[in-house]
Amino acid sequence: MKTVGVLALQGSFREHLKLLGQIEGIHPIPVKNVQTLQQVDGIILPGGESTTQGKLLKDFSLLEPLKERILSGLPVWGTCAGTILLAKQIAGDEPPHLGVMDITIRRNAYGGQLDSFIDETIIPAVSAQKIPLVFIRAPWIDKTEDNVKVLASLNGKVIAAKQGQMLATSFHPELTYDLSFHQYFIDQIIK
Amino acid sequence: MNKQYELNKNLAQMLKGGVIMDVTNAKQAEIAQAAGAVAVMALERVPSDIRKEGGVARMSDPKMIKEIKSTVSIPVMAKCRIGHFVEAQVLESLGIDYIDESEVLTPADDNFHIDKHAFKIPFVCGARNLGEALRRIGEGAAMIRTKGEAGTGNIVEAVRHMRTVTSEIHRIHGLPAEELMTIAKELGAPYQLIVEVAKNGKLPVVNFAAGGVATPADAALMMQLGSEGVFVGSGIFKSDNPEKRARAIVKATTYYDKPEIIAEVSEDLGEAIKGVELSSLSPEEHLANRGW
């Protein structure tokens, strides 16, 4: 049994918890404080507003403990806002939040809500089947350092990447019924 | 279901657990974002001023909305009058993220709401009960909020509306199929949406609280009653210390089930919005009665 946490300060954490609940051998828990953070074997940083989540992480003294756990090897996966929290650099001079992953992220890269879109693609590392990709006011990854592996691109923009035990996607698998990314995170990164 | 409508419901999911704040200029928008708001609602006058000053309340100046949009990175919402589909077209053309077809502004049509399916941009609408919520969703709203009683700093109506929606959902959840058409008739709601609610036991879109939230405890109360997030209108920028109150309401919305945290953030906030006792309002002054 693996305990997988979902950061539950704001955003689409219930959606992640629900999908994790469908995977055998996984005990999903919401993480809102340091005590629960210490219990998890991996953590998902959900979609939502990165400025809000980053501020709450700091205000409730979760930022440093989470950063420390990630730096000492805790498997982590950020979706959309979560990816922004992970990035070492945010395009446009915004200060980073956790700043643990060697990527430069561009917020609202596609535009506002009128530019949100759904697409699908095959991501060979994750699944042989097409995966639905939901982009909501989404970022893309502008730049990756050499130690970062690009998992997927769309129209020339990096939308999924991996660095060691850190996974980043600019889209939202938690808004679909497709479990392949959650399965990938558990099978390839946590176990 | 079309893709755009799904995406529009999805954006509301991203706002969950957050606070959406009314702002009247770029400076306030910046304060709201720095305090941790998940979105801002751009409008010329907050509801308590609309109440005080009277007259016709309309969509805000596009220039002000554009300034706010260029100032913040979080989603920007703006209000149009009930039934005023041209104001909605104008707001959509500005490229903002959400439109609130709002009873806080003076209705432009006393029979019909906007056909929200005709738009690409998402809409949020107010509701006092399940029937009203499902009528708005039937017209294409991608998010619902309680109406409450805006600009009063009095939470009682928001509580009533949230409790009403919840208890009506409980009442129909799991009912046998043959009862549902009569329920649809009673509530004045689209049959297909009644079927969906009876099956899932929840609204098909995200549901926030609005109208009268003035304190961190008010926000947490609405969250404990099942709200998925909170709109705060006059409550922040009509209080003594907007910055501090805004931050406190954000924290109380996240930790709504932790009284010790709500206590801590409620300390020393200064005066809240003065507030209005609802029995002192004439029936025409009840904004929640606008909408059909």
Contacts between the chains, C-beta under 8 A, distances in Angstrom:
chain1	res1	chain2	res2	distance
A	8	B	17	7.8
A	9	B	17	7.0
A	9	B	254	5.3
A	10	B	16	7.2
A	10	B	17	4.1
A	10	B	18	5.0
A	10	B	38	6.6
A	10	B	254	6.2
A	11	B	13	7.9
A	11	B	14	5.8
A	11	B	16	6.3
A	11	B	17	6.3
A	11	B	18	7.6
A	12	B	13	5.3
A	12	B	14	6.2
A	12	B	16	6.8
A	13	B	17	7.5
A	14	B	16	7.5
A	15	B	13	6.7
A	32	B	254	7.5
A	32	B	255	7.1
A	47	B	13	7.6
A	47	B	14	5.2
A	48	B	14	5.4
A	48	B	15	7.7
A	48	B	16	7.4
A	48	B	17	7.3
A	48	B	18	7.1
A	48	B	38	7.1
A	49	B	14	7.0
A	49	B	15	7.4
A	49	B	18	6.3
A	49	B	38	4.4
A	49	B	39	7.6
A	49	B	74	5.6
A	49	B	75	7.9
A	51	B	33	6.1
A	51	B	36	7.0
A	51	B	73	6.7
A	51	B	74	6.1
A	52	B	18	5.6
A	52	B	36	4.7
A	52	B	37	7.1
A	52	B	38	5.1
A	52	B	74	7.7
A	52	B	250	7.0
A	55	B	34	8.0
A	55	B	35	7.9
A	55	B	36	4.4
A	55	B	250	7.6
A	56	B	36	6.5
A	56	B	250	7.3
A	56	B	251	7.2
A	56	B	254	5.7
A	59	B	36	7.9
A	59	B	247	7.7
A	59	B	251	6.5
A	60	B	251	7.8
A	60	B	255	7.8
A	80	B	14	7.7
A	81	B	14	7.6
A	94	B	73	7.9
A	107	B	73	5.9
A	108	B	73	6.2
A	111	B	95	7.5
A	112	B	75	7.4
A	112	B	76	7.9
A	112	B	95	5.4
A	112	B	96	6.9
A	112	B	97	5.2
A	113	B	7	7.6
A	113	B	8	7.2
A	113	B	11	5.4
A	113	B	75	6.7
A	113	B	96	7.9
A	113	B	97	4.0
A	113	B	98	6.8
A	113	B	121	6.7
A	113	B	122	6.4
A	114	B	92	7.5
A	114	B	95	5.9
A	114	B	97	7.9
A	114	B	120	5.9
A	114	B	121	6.1
A	116	B	7	4.6
A	116	B	10	7.4
A	116	B	11	6.7
A	117	B	3	7.9
A	117	B	7	7.1
A	118	B	3	5.2
A	118	B	6	7.2
A	118	B	7	6.5
A	134	B	7	7.2
A	134	B	10	6.2
A	136	B	7	6.6
A	136	B	10	5.2
A	136	B	11	5.4
A	136	B	14	5.7
A	137	B	11	6.9
A	137	B	14	7.6
A	137	B	75	6.8
A	137	B	97	7.1
A	172	B	10	7.2
A	175	B	10	5.2
A	175	B	13	6.7
